[in-house]
Amino acid sequence: MGRALRTFLSFNGPRFFTGRSNKKRAASASAAIALATPVQLGANLPLGHGVVLVTGATGGVGRRVVSLLLEKGLRVRALVRNEQKALAMLSAGKRPDPASSRLEVVTADIRDAASLTPEIMEGVVAVVGCTAAIVQPKTGDSEDRAKYYQGIVFYEPETLDSPEETDYKGVQNVLAAARKYGDVGGTKKLYSCSPAFIDRWQDFASLDDVVMGGRSDSKFSLVPGAGEEGNDDSPSRIAGVFEGVVTTDRGFASGGFTSMRTRNLEPALDLTGYEGIRLRVKGDGNTYKIILRDSDQWDGPSWSTMVPTKDGIWEDLEVPFASLIPVARTRSIPPEQRQPFKLDSVFALQIMLSKFAYDGEENPTYKNGPFKLVIQSIEAYQGNQAPRTPRYVHISSAGVERPGRPGIVLEEEPPAVRMNDMLGGILTYKLKGEDEIRGSGLPYTIIRPCALTEEAPNMPLLVDVGDTIKGKVSRDDVARLAVAALACPDASDLTFEVKSTIPFSQAWTEEDAAKVPSTDMTKVFAEVKGKVGK
């Protein structure tokens, strides 16, 4: 098969002609839904248009978090153990339609690290952890766990799960998977040589001046041993290698070029909320064009810049979106004709070595002959000015620091503190789970509610640090705190307790809630931050 025909089929024909996978880029069930503007969550949510993963999504707080996130227009991936129960609770018993729903229900068990697959974590920009070891009255409970959820009347409890496996090791597993496969670290993994992402490179194929009668010739392949030493993501040191020969011999009027380019991505990349893309490469001293296309037209306008590389040295090439100029082939588009770069619709990426820069100027480092660019990864990144907001919001429990605390009077403490050992060390392991989150390096918010009730929302709240307060709080208010934290820089790196000022002896009704202004959760976080400062 001739090179020109092979190139044409690689980008326009059925994928079986090239041996490339027919599988589309893995995406969430809602990935096909394009958002025209950033969603609002009290303030602009600095997470782009990624997915929020909710663990324990069928629990008393978890299902409320899912509902609130969907109301805010966010894409939600609900992680559950019982799919049938989750669909009944979250989606009227029907599987969400990927074409129209922002909700996706996935089945996994956080106690089983292997079940937290790359597909579950792909595109996840934040996690709200609502999973906890199941506690129920020893006398049993109804199917809807009415005795447990009411939170007022005390029943002798027992645990059905291992707190160590759920509240500690389960949190470890979620953190590890989210950091390895998700986008919680402020970057969005586009292409990587780690085993979980290696298939993505099949998006790329060579596109050389042969399509215009030239003789440049390149290939892109994955080569074991070509990667950076010490790269833990790729045990066999696999890296993408773009190499070949570029020449102007019998080239078109503007000279020779060679490139690697993706087919039009399905769905298009949504890079909203990011500042640029970063390539980890070992260069050859050449200057390459980095090209992004926000149109599905094959030869339509594109956004481009030129970046030099160092010969034989691994380096990060950062390409801020602000540095890209709109071009039509090698001609820059006049300012009066330019359209804004559509970050939510990036259809193709291209890396090109060409004799010409733009508007008739030549590439200053171009020379005929062999070239070789080794690529370890491509990712989108947030800038230094991006607000630091929580990427892991965790629902823990008041009392986690009290077991074994000197001077504690057990008779005056809540049941979980008094019965911690009998309940398998439930608070001890919740604290260990918290420690994992605090030590992860991710921005976090850890909320420690007092006794959870099914009462109406909008209770007057009292927050504190130091783990001393006792009382009750509505699950609705805890869910509202968790969701609000995602958009609030003041909520980052906070651990705090929360209760209502309403005593156990007094009910809080919908009528009560309607009589008071809605709680501004950003002020709650500011209050906690002030207490931490003191």
C-alpha positions as CSV (number, residue, x, y, z in Angstrom):
1,M,0.0,0.0,0.0
2,G,1.4,3.4,-1.0
3,R,2.4,5.8,1.7
4,A,-0.1,8.5,0.6
5,L,-3.0,6.0,0.6
6,R,-1.9,4.6,4.0
7,T,-1.8,8.1,5.4
8,F,-5.3,8.9,4.0
9,L,-6.8,5.7,5.5
10,S,-5.1,6.3,8.8
11,F,-7.0,9.5,9.3
12,N,-10.1,9.0,7.2
13,G,-10.7,5.3,6.7
14,P,-11.9,2.5,8.9
15,R,-9.4,1.9,11.7
16,F,-8.9,-1.8,10.8
17,F,-6.8,-0.6,7.8
18,T,-4.2,0.7,10.2
19,G,-4.4,-1.9,12.9
20,R,-5.4,0.8,15.3
21,S,-8.0,0.1,17.9
22,N,-11.6,0.8,17.0
23,K,-12.3,1.6,20.7
24,K,-13.1,5.3,21.3
25,R,-11.3,7.1,24.1
26,A,-12.8,5.9,27.3
27,A,-15.1,8.6,28.7
28,S,-17.6,9.0,31.4
29,A,-21.3,8.5,30.5
30,S,-21.8,12.2,30.4
31,A,-18.7,13.1,28.4
32,A,-20.7,13.7,25.3
33,I,-22.4,16.6,27.0
34,A,-20.6,19.8,26.2
35,L,-20.8,22.7,28.6
36,A,-20.7,26.2,27.1
37,T,-19.7,28.0,30.2
38,P,-18.1,27.0,33.6
39,V,-20.7,25.7,36.0
40,Q,-21.5,27.8,39.1
41,L,-21.2,26.4,42.6
42,G,-21.5,29.5,44.7
43,A,-18.4,30.6,42.9
44,N,-16.8,29.4,39.7
45,L,-15.9,25.8,40.3
46,P,-12.1,25.6,39.5
47,L,-12.4,22.0,38.3
48,G,-13.1,22.6,34.7
49,H,-15.7,20.2,33.3
50,G,-14.3,17.1,34.9
51,V,-16.1,14.4,36.9
52,V,-16.8,14.4,40.6
53,L,-16.5,10.9,42.0
54,V,-18.8,10.2,45.0
55,T,-18.0,7.0,47.0
56,G,-20.7,5.6,49.3
57,A,-23.2,7.2,46.9
58,T,-26.2,5.3,48.3
59,G,-25.6,6.3,51.9
60,G,-27.5,8.9,53.8
61,V,-25.0,11.7,53.0
62,G,-23.7,10.3,49.7
63,R,-27.0,10.2,47.9
64,R,-27.7,13.8,49.0
65,V,-24.2,14.8,47.7
66,V,-25.0,13.2,44.3
67,S,-28.3,15.1,44.1
68,L,-26.8,18.5,45.0
69,L,-23.9,18.0,42.5
70,L,-26.3,17.2,39.7
71,E,-28.4,20.2,40.6
72,K,-25.3,22.3,40.2
73,G,-24.8,21.0,36.7
74,L,-21.8,18.9,37.5
75,R,-20.9,15.5,36.0
76,V,-21.1,12.8,38.8
77,R,-19.8,9.3,38.9
78,A,-21.5,7.5,41.7
79,L,-19.4,4.6,43.1
80,V,-21.5,1.9,44.7
81,R,-21.4,-1.8,45.7
82,N,-25.1,-2.6,44.8
83,E,-25.9,-1.3,41.3
84,Q,-29.6,-2.2,41.5
85,K,-30.1,-0.4,44.8
86,A,-28.2,2.6,43.4
87,L,-30.3,2.9,40.2
88,A,-33.5,2.7,42.3
89,M,-32.2,5.4,44.6
90,L,-30.5,7.7,42.2
91,S,-32.0,7.3,38.8
92,A,-35.6,6.1,39.3
93,G,-34.6,2.5,38.6
94,K,-33.3,3.2,35.1
95,R,-29.7,3.3,33.9
96,P,-28.7,6.9,33.1
97,D,-28.6,7.7,29.4
98,P,-25.0,8.5,28.4
99,A,-26.3,11.0,25.7
100,S,-28.3,13.1,28.1
101,S,-27.5,12.4,31.8
102,R,-24.7,13.9,33.9
103,L,-24.9,10.9,36.2
104,E,-23.0,7.7,35.8
105,V,-23.3,4.7,38.2
106,V,-20.2,2.4,38.5
107,T,-19.8,-0.7,40.7
108,A,-16.7,-1.2,42.8
109,D,-15.7,-1.9,46.4
110,I,-13.2,0.5,47.9
111,R,-11.9,-2.4,50.1
112,D,-10.7,-4.1,46.9
113,A,-8.0,-2.0,45.2
114,A,-8.2,-4.0,42.0
115,S,-11.8,-3.0,41.5
116,L,-10.9,0.7,41.4
117,T,-9.9,0.6,37.7
118,P,-8.5,3.3,35.5
119,E,-11.9,3.6,33.8
120,I,-13.6,4.4,37.1
121,M,-11.1,7.2,37.8
122,E,-10.7,8.6,34.3
123,G,-11.5,12.3,34.2
124,V,-12.1,12.5,37.9
125,V,-11.1,15.9,39.2
126,A,-12.4,15.6,42.7
127,V,-13.6,12.9,45.2
128,V,-16.3,13.2,47.8
129,G,-15.8,10.3,50.2
130,C,-19.0,9.3,51.9
131,T,-18.2,5.6,52.5
132,A,-18.1,4.2,56.0
133,A,-18.3,0.8,57.7
134,I,-22.0,-0.1,58.1
135,V,-23.4,0.1,61.6
136,Q,-26.8,-1.2,62.5
137,P,-28.8,-1.9,65.7
138,K,-28.2,-5.4,67.1
139,T,-31.9,-6.0,67.0
140,G,-31.9,-5.5,63.3
141,D,-33.2,-2.7,61.0
142,S,-35.6,-2.2,58.2
143,E,-34.4,-2.4,54.6
144,D,-34.2,1.4,54.4
145,R,-32.2,1.4,57.7
146,A,-34.8,3.7,59.4
147,K,-33.5,3.0,62.9
148,Y,-30.0,3.9,62.0
149,Y,-30.7,7.0,60.0
150,Q,-33.1,8.7,62.4
151,G,-30.1,9.4,64.7
152,I,-32.0,10.4,67.8
153,V,-33.1,7.2,69.7
154,F,-30.2,5.1,70.8
155,Y,-30.0,1.4,69.7
156,E,-27.3,-1.0,70.8
157,P,-25.1,-1.1,67.6
158,E,-22.9,-3.6,65.8
159,T,-20.7,-3.3,62.7
160,L,-21.4,-5.3,59.5
161,D,-18.1,-4.3,57.9
162,S,-14.6,-4.1,59.1
163,P,-13.7,-0.5,60.0
164,E,-10.1,-1.2,59.2
165,E,-10.9,-2.4,55.7
166,T,-13.4,0.3,54.9
167,D,-12.5,3.5,56.8
168,Y,-8.7,3.1,56.6
169,K,-7.6,0.8,53.8
170,G,-10.6,1.7,51.7
171,V,-9.6,5.4,51.9
172,Q,-6.0,4.4,51.0
173,N,-7.2,2.6,48.0
174,V,-9.4,5.4,46.7
175,L,-6.6,7.9,47.2
176,A,-4.0,5.8,45.4
177,A,-6.4,5.1,42.4
178,A,-7.5,8.7,42.1
179,R,-3.9,10.0,42.1
180,K,-2.7,7.3,39.7
181,Y,-5.5,7.3,37.2
182,G,-7.6,10.4,37.9
183,D,-7.0,14.2,37.4
184,V,-7.1,15.2,41.1
185,G,-3.6,16.6,41.2
186,G,-4.3,19.7,39.2
187,T,-3.3,18.1,35.9
188,K,-5.4,16.2,33.3
189,K,-3.7,13.1,31.9
190,L,-4.0,13.1,28.1
191,Y,-1.3,10.6,27.1
192,S,1.0,8.6,29.3
193,C,3.2,5.6,29.1
194,S,1.9,4.0,32.2
195,P,0.1,0.7,31.6
196,A,-3.3,2.1,32.3
197,F,-3.0,4.7,29.6
198,I,-0.8,3.1,27.0
199,D,-3.6,2.4,24.5
200,R,-4.4,6.1,24.2
201,W,-1.3,6.6,22.0
202,Q,-3.2,4.7,19.2
203,D,-4.9,8.0,18.5
204,F,-1.7,9.2,16.8
205,A,-0.4,8.4,13.3
206,S,2.2,10.0,11.0
207,L,1.3,12.8,8.7
208,D,4.1,13.8,6.4
209,D,4.6,16.0,3.3
210,V,4.0,12.8,1.2
211,V,0.4,14.0,1.0
212,M,1.7,16.9,-1.0
213,G,4.3,15.1,-3.1
214,G,7.2,15.3,-0.7
215,R,9.7,12.7,0.5
216,S,9.8,13.2,4.3
217,D,9.1,10.0,6.1
218,S,8.3,9.5,9.8
219,K,6.8,7.0,12.2
220,F,5.5,7.0,15.7
221,S,5.8,3.9,17.8
222,L,6.0,2.8,21.5
223,V,9.5,1.6,22.3
224,P,10.4,-0.3,25.5
225,G,13.5,1.1,27.1
226,A,13.2,4.5,25.4
227,G,11.6,6.1,28.4
228,E,13.2,8.2,31.2
229,E,15.2,6.3,33.8
230,G,13.5,6.2,37.2
231,N,10.0,6.6,35.8
232,D,7.9,4.5,38.1
233,D,4.8,4.9,35.9
234,S,6.3,2.7,33.2
235,P,8.2,-0.3,34.7
236,S,9.5,-1.3,31.2
237,R,10.4,2.3,30.4
238,I,8.1,2.5,27.4
239,A,8.0,5.8,25.6
240,G,6.5,7.2,22.4
241,V,9.2,7.8,19.8
242,F,8.5,10.1,16.8
243,E,11.4,9.7,14.4
244,G,12.3,9.7,10.7
245,V,13.8,11.9,8.0
246,V,12.6,15.3,7.0
247,T,13.7,16.8,3.7
248,T,12.8,19.5,1.2
249,D,13.7,17.3,-1.7
250,R,10.8,17.3,-4.1
251,G,8.7,18.9,-1.4
252,F,5.9,21.4,-2.0
253,A,6.6,25.1,-2.5
254,S,6.9,25.8,1.2
255,G,9.4,23.1,2.0
256,G,9.3,19.7,3.8
257,F,7.5,18.8,6.9
258,T,6.7,15.7,9.0
259,S,4.3,15.3,11.9
260,M,2.4,13.0,14.2
261,R,-1.3,13.8,14.6
262,T,-4.4,12.4,16.2
263,R,-7.4,11.4,14.3
264,N,-10.4,13.6,15.4
265,L,-11.0,12.6,19.0
266,E,-14.3,11.1,20.0
267,P,-15.4,12.9,22.2
268,A,-13.4,16.0,21.8
269,L,-11.1,16.9,24.7
270,D,-12.6,19.4,27.2
271,L,-9.7,21.4,28.6
272,T,-11.8,24.0,30.4
273,G,-10.1,25.2,33.6
274,Y,-6.6,24.4,32.5
275,E,-3.9,26.9,31.5
276,G,-1.9,24.9,28.9
277,I,-0.4,21.5,28.0
278,R,2.8,20.1,29.2
279,L,4.9,17.5,27.3
280,R,7.6,15.4,28.9
281,V,10.2,14.8,26.2
282,K,13.8,14.1,25.3
283,G,14.5,16.3,22.3
284,D,17.1,16.5,19.5
285,G,17.8,20.2,19.3
286,N,15.0,20.8,16.8
287,T,12.2,23.3,17.2
288,Y,8.8,21.7,16.9
289,K,5.3,23.1,16.3
290,I,2.7,22.2,18.8
291,I,-0.8,22.4,17.2
292,L,-4.2,22.1,18.7
293,R,-7.4,22.0,16.6
294,D,-10.8,23.2,18.0
295,S,-12.6,22.3,14.8
296,D,-13.4,18.9,13.3
297,Q,-12.4,20.2,9.8
298,W,-9.5,18.2,8.5
299,D,-7.5,21.2,7.2
300,G,-9.3,24.0,9.0
301,P,-7.8,26.7,11.1
302,S,-5.7,25.6,14.1
303,W,-3.9,27.0,17.1
304,S,-0.1,26.7,17.1
305,T,3.2,27.7,18.6
306,M,6.8,26.7,18.3
307,V,8.9,25.2,21.1
308,P,12.7,24.4,21.0
309,T,14.1,21.2,22.5
310,K,17.4,20.4,24.0
311,D,19.5,17.6,22.4
312,G,19.4,14.4,24.4
313,I,18.0,16.0,27.6
314,W,14.7,15.1,29.3
315,E,12.6,18.3,29.9
316,D,9.1,19.6,30.4
317,L,7.8,21.6,27.5
318,E,5.0,23.9,28.7
319,V,2.7,25.3,26.1
320,P,0.3,28.0,27.6
321,F,-2.9,28.3,25.7
322,A,-2.3,32.0,25.7
323,S,0.9,31.5,23.6
324,L,-1.0,29.8,20.8
325,I,-1.7,31.8,17.6
326,P,-4.5,31.0,15.2
327,V,-3.2,29.9,11.8
328,A,-4.4,28.6,8.5
329,R,-1.6,26.2,7.5
330,T,1.5,28.5,7.9
331,R,-0.3,31.8,7.8
332,S,-1.4,33.6,10.9
333,I,-5.1,34.6,10.9
334,P,-5.5,38.5,11.0
335,P,-6.7,39.7,14.4
336,E,-10.0,41.0,13.0
337,Q,-10.9,37.5,11.7
338,R,-9.9,35.5,14.8
339,Q,-12.3,33.5,16.9
340,P,-11.8,32.6,20.6
341,F,-10.0,29.3,21.2
342,K,-12.7,26.7,22.2
343,L,-11.1,24.9,25.1
344,D,-14.1,22.6,25.5
345,S,-13.8,21.2,22.0
346,V,-10.2,20.2,21.2
347,F,-10.5,17.7,18.4
348,A,-6.9,17.0,17.5
349,L,-3.3,17.4,18.7
350,Q,-0.3,17.5,16.4
351,I,3.4,17.7,16.7
352,M,5.2,18.9,13.6
353,L,8.8,19.5,12.4
354,S,8.7,21.9,9.5
355,K,11.1,24.1,7.5
356,F,8.7,27.0,7.9
357,A,7.4,28.8,10.9
358,Y,4.6,31.3,10.1
359,D,4.0,34.0,7.5
360,G,7.1,33.1,5.4
361,E,9.6,32.9,8.2
362,E,11.8,29.9,8.5
363,N,12.2,27.6,11.4
364,P,15.6,28.8,12.9
365,T,16.8,25.3,13.8
366,Y,15.5,23.4,10.7
367,K,17.9,21.1,8.8
368,N,17.3,18.3,6.4
369,G,18.0,14.9,7.8
370,P,17.1,12.5,10.6
371,F,15.2,13.6,13.7
372,K,14.0,11.9,16.9
373,L,11.7,13.1,19.6
374,V,11.0,10.9,22.6
375,I,7.7,11.6,24.4
376,Q,6.9,10.3,27.9
377,S,3.6,12.0,28.5
378,I,1.3,14.8,27.5
379,E,-1.0,16.5,30.1
380,A,-3.0,19.6,30.6
381,Y,-2.0,21.7,33.6
382,Q,-3.4,24.4,35.8
383,G,-1.4,27.6,36.3
384,N,0.1,28.9,39.5
385,Q,-2.7,31.4,39.8
386,A,-5.4,28.7,39.9
387,P,-7.2,28.8,43.2
388,R,-6.3,25.9,45.5
389,T,-9.6,24.2,46.2
390,P,-10.3,20.8,47.8
391,R,-9.8,17.8,45.5
392,Y,-10.8,15.3,48.2
393,V,-13.7,16.0,50.5
394,H,-14.2,13.4,53.2
395,I,-17.0,12.7,55.6
396,S,-15.5,11.4,58.8
397,S,-17.0,11.6,62.3
398,A,-16.7,13.7,65.4
399,G,-15.0,11.8,68.2
400,V,-12.2,10.2,66.2
401,E,-9.5,11.7,68.5
402,R,-11.2,10.9,71.8
403,P,-10.6,7.1,72.3
404,G,-7.7,6.9,74.7
405,R,-7.5,10.6,75.2
406,P,-6.3,11.4,78.8
407,G,-9.0,12.8,81.0
408,I,-11.9,11.7,78.8
409,V,-15.0,10.8,80.8
410,L,-16.5,8.0,78.7
411,E,-19.9,8.2,80.4
412,E,-20.3,11.7,79.0
413,E,-19.3,10.8,75.4
414,P,-21.3,9.7,72.4
415,P,-21.9,5.9,72.0
416,A,-19.2,5.6,69.2
417,V,-16.6,6.9,71.6
418,R,-17.7,4.7,74.5
419,M,-18.0,1.6,72.3
420,N,-15.1,2.2,69.9
421,D,-13.3,-1.1,70.8
422,M,-16.5,-3.1,70.7
423,L,-17.2,-1.7,67.2
424,G,-13.9,-2.8,65.8
425,G,-12.0,0.4,66.5
426,I,-14.4,2.3,64.2
427,L,-13.2,5.8,65.3
428,T,-9.6,4.7,65.4
429,Y,-9.6,3.6,61.8
430,K,-11.6,6.7,60.7
431,L,-8.7,8.8,62.2
432,K,-6.2,6.6,60.3
433,G,-8.1,7.2,57.1
434,E,-8.1,11.0,57.8
435,D,-4.3,10.8,58.3
436,E,-3.9,9.2,54.9
437,I,-5.8,12.1,53.3
438,R,-3.9,14.8,55.1
439,G,-0.6,13.2,54.1
440,S,-1.6,12.7,50.4
441,G,-0.5,16.2,49.2
442,L,-3.9,16.8,47.7
443,P,-6.0,19.8,48.8
444,Y,-8.6,18.3,51.2
445,T,-11.5,19.1,53.4
446,I,-12.3,16.6,56.3
447,I,-15.7,17.1,57.8
448,R,-16.4,15.5,61.2
449,P,-20.2,15.6,61.8
450,C,-21.7,14.9,65.2
451,A,-24.7,12.5,65.3
452,L,-26.4,12.5,61.9
453,T,-30.1,12.9,61.6
454,E,-32.8,13.0,58.9
455,E,-34.1,16.4,60.0
456,A,-34.6,19.3,57.7
457,P,-31.6,21.3,56.3
458,N,-30.5,24.8,57.2
459,M,-30.0,24.2,60.9
460,P,-28.0,26.8,62.7
461,L,-24.5,25.4,62.7
462,L,-21.6,25.4,65.1
463,V,-18.1,24.4,64.0
464,D,-14.9,23.8,66.0
465,V,-11.5,22.2,65.8
466,G,-9.9,20.0,68.5
467,D,-12.7,17.3,68.6
468,T,-14.6,18.2,71.7
469,I,-18.1,19.1,70.6
470,K,-21.2,16.9,70.9
471,G,-24.7,17.1,69.4
472,K,-26.6,16.5,66.2
473,V,-26.6,17.7,62.6
474,S,-28.7,17.1,59.6
475,R,-27.4,15.0,56.8
476,D,-28.7,17.6,54.4
477,D,-26.4,20.2,55.9
478,V,-23.4,18.0,55.9
479,A,-24.0,17.2,52.2
480,R,-24.3,21.0,51.5
481,L,-21.0,21.6,53.3
482,A,-19.3,18.9,51.3
483,V,-20.5,20.2,47.9
484,A,-19.7,23.8,48.8
485,A,-16.2,22.9,49.8
486,L,-15.3,21.9,46.2
487,A,-15.6,25.6,45.2
488,C,-14.2,27.3,48.2
489,P,-10.4,28.0,48.6
490,D,-11.0,28.7,52.3
491,A,-12.1,25.1,52.7
492,S,-8.7,23.7,51.6
493,D,-6.7,21.7,54.1
494,L,-9.2,21.9,56.9
495,T,-10.3,19.3,59.4
496,F,-13.2,20.4,61.6
497,E,-16.2,19.2,63.6
498,V,-19.8,20.4,63.0
499,K,-23.0,20.2,64.8
500,S,-26.3,22.1,65.1
501,T,-27.1,24.4,68.0
502,I,-30.5,22.7,68.1
503,P,-30.5,20.3,71.1
504,F,-31.5,16.6,70.7
505,S,-34.7,17.3,72.6
506,Q,-35.9,19.8,70.0
507,A,-37.0,18.7,66.5
508,W,-36.0,20.8,63.4
509,T,-38.7,20.8,60.8
510,E,-39.1,22.1,57.2
511,E,-41.2,24.9,58.7
512,D,-38.2,25.9,60.9
513,A,-35.9,25.8,57.9
514,A,-38.1,28.1,55.9
515,K,-38.0,30.8,58.6
516,V,-34.2,31.4,58.5
517,P,-31.8,32.5,55.8
518,S,-30.0,29.8,53.9
519,T,-26.6,29.2,55.5
520,D,-23.7,30.7,53.6
521,M,-21.2,27.8,53.7
522,T,-18.3,29.9,52.6
523,K,-18.7,31.8,55.9
524,V,-18.6,28.5,57.7
525,F,-15.3,27.6,56.2
526,A,-13.9,31.1,56.9
527,E,-14.9,30.6,60.5
528,V,-13.1,27.3,60.7
529,K,-10.0,28.8,59.1
530,G,-10.0,31.5,61.7
531,K,-10.2,28.9,64.5
532,V,-7.3,26.9,63.0
533,G,-5.3,30.1,62.8
534,K,-5.7,30.7,66.5
